[in-house]
């Protein structure tokens, strides 16, 4: 949603996906006429997209990052490390960039490497 809002405000947003495409493309509910997730259609609107391979396209991703004013990621720790794109590595490539790593439980701490859905995080937060 963060990238969608930035695109709505006029930013040039490039969404990076694996070669197989984002798993969010097929998350329920799916539009039967296109086979594409309604959620994907909502959150990807206004963005340009590129599919990259971490072994072959690392330099291309680094070049995109070097020119960025902001980098927003929701990749997990392992994926960011695989690409060489942890927040510290991004800042070394683009010291001018604002970096936001959106994770379920923060970047460090006892739960930082755990995956979680929105519902899990809400439940972990206790009663409203």
N, C-alpha and C positions, 0 to 999 in steps of 0.2 A: 504494500500500500504506500509506503514511503516514496518509492520510485514513481508510482502513479501520480501522487500528489505533486512531486517535483516536476514531472512532465506536464501536468495540468497548469502549473505556474510558469511554464515556458522553458524549462531546462531541457537540454538535449540528453536524454537518458538512453544508455545502451545496456540492455539486459544480456548477460552472459549465461549461456546454458551449456550443458554437456552435449556431445554430438547426438546422443539419444533423445535430446529434448528434456525439458523440465518435467519431473513427475507431476507437477501441478497442472500440466496441460490436460491430463485425463482424470483428474480428481473429481469425484462426484460433487454436485450433479453435472452431468454432461449434456450439452446441447445435441439432441438427436440429429439435427440437420447437418451439423459440422463434425460431430464426434469430439469437440473440444469443450473443456470444462467452462462453465459459466464464470467460475471464480477466476480462472485464467484470463478469460476475455475481459473481465473487469479490471484486474490488477495489471495486465500487460498493455492496456490501452495507452496510446501515446508514446510508447517506448519503441526504440529500434532494437533489434535482437541480433545476436551472433552466437553460433554454436562453435565451441572450441574443444580441442583435445589437450589435456594437460601435458602430455609428452611432446607433442608437435607444436603447439601454439602458445607456449609460455611467453615467448618474446612479444608476440602480438598483444597478449593481455597486458604485459608490462608496459608496452607503448601506450595502450589505452589509458592505463592508470597514470602514467607520467603526465598526460594532458588533462587529467580530470581535476575539477574543482571540488568534487565530493565523490566518495566511494561508499556505497551502502551494500552490505552483504548479509545474507542470511545463511550462507554456507556454514556447515559445522566445522569444528576445529580441524578434523582430519582432512577435509577437502581444502580448507584454506592453507594448511601446511603442505599438502600435495602440490598445490599451485604456486607455493611461495608467496602467498598473499595474506599472511597474518597482518593485523593492524600495524605492527611495527615495521614489517616489510613493505607494506603499502606506503607508510609515511617516509621510509627511506627512498622510495621511488618518486614520491610526490609530496614533498614537505608542505606544499601549499594547500593540500587537500584536507577537507573535513572527512574523517573516517568514522563510519558507524557500523559496528559488527553486531547485528541483531541475533542474539542467542536466547535460548529458553531461560537459562540461569546465570547470565553474565559471562564475561570473558575469563574470569578466574574465580577460584573458590571451590568448595567441596563438590558442588554439582555442575560445574561449568562444562564438563564434557558429556553430560547427559542430554539425550534428545528428549523433546517433549512437544506435545501439541498445545494449542491454546487452552484447551479444556484442562489439561494436566496442570499447566501453570496457574490457571485460575483456581483450581482445587488446592494447589499447594499454598496459595495465598490466604486460605482460610475463609470464614464466612464473610459475606458482604455486610 
